[in-house]
């Protein structure tokens, strides 16, 4: 039975941009599992698969419906233990939470400050309204005010990525010689920027750029196949 | 044969303050291995155990001499595989490098900016001279200029610790239900501040404070036994 992955989309259903969905796209490829993508606009996410407060990604595998990217990754490792692990041990399963926290609290805010209006501009009107209401509540100000007063630059992003840059001086991936789910967590954040705003804001050279390009090319160029905005 | 651990000290040989040495003190306790501490002042570190460019900690176990805290942790897991692992799997062994990078590039600079002169003030004159020369070269300015113009506050430290605080909302340790070497890496940084400056600059409440206090109390209060400055 085909695995179904509900993924966030804008007006253009092929422009998949959610960082959390990208974590799972690469995780499925990592495990050699194919899937069917079901694009979902913002305003339809909450009620997916009979849920009442869903967030994407949502994955259906046979009778099982799993939500939240880390939970999905755990599920995939549990259900397909004979395929390459996304964690490679109990320690990494726990420590991935630190990478998620770092990405979520350091990287995501900077990227949101770089490309909030780019996200807004690629949504259908009904989703724009949904996005505006939820985000303005979260930020406590209008989208327009947020994206001018709080604007972040590529230099801010580069600075925020420094712990990763530093680590890449010692090994090729967060997972060591090959990527693990923790790599896809950080990849998802940069791919989010790439798919909504383009490549200008991304690191252009150096170790992070190199690492990101390798991940874009992996799994038959899965990451690169979704074009930059 | 007793494991010997060469650890950095100031004028007071019982005031062990090196963050990197603390990583290994807790790692040895984690593995249930006793050791003999050999206190070493800054100016004697480079030539320890016949080395020419040593850094502490240096560990001697029988005929083997190992340097650099991560390498020592790997060695201890390799040599004593029947005792509790410091990594718990290959994935965590790699991912610890990310935590080290984060601690080193984010946490250490803030702490150095909080307590540089406190370190200086607890050294013997010959070590003060060594410390001044090496650090002024590193920072490109005098110690005094660095510690006034670059001064950081407890609020800066709290902000820097936010990825850890966020993660501790989901699990008790970076290692999950119990600590791993990655926890000791971050513990070492905070214990450095505690032992050279006292407890005023440390988080006083909240999840990081709670986590740090648990680690101070572990292993019969090993961390707390070295008193705060």
Interface residues (C-beta under 8 A of the other chain):
Chain A: X85 X87 X88 X89 X90 X91 X92 X93 X94 X95 X96 X97 X98 X99 X100 X101 X102 X104 X105 X106 X162 X163 X164 X166 X167 X170 X171 X173 X174 X175 X176 X177 X180 X182
Chain B: X85 X87 X88 X89 X90 X91 X92 X93 X94 X95 X96 X97 X98 X99 X100 X101 X102 X104 X105 X106 X162 X163 X164 X166 X167 X170 X171 X173 X174 X175 X176 X177 X180 X182
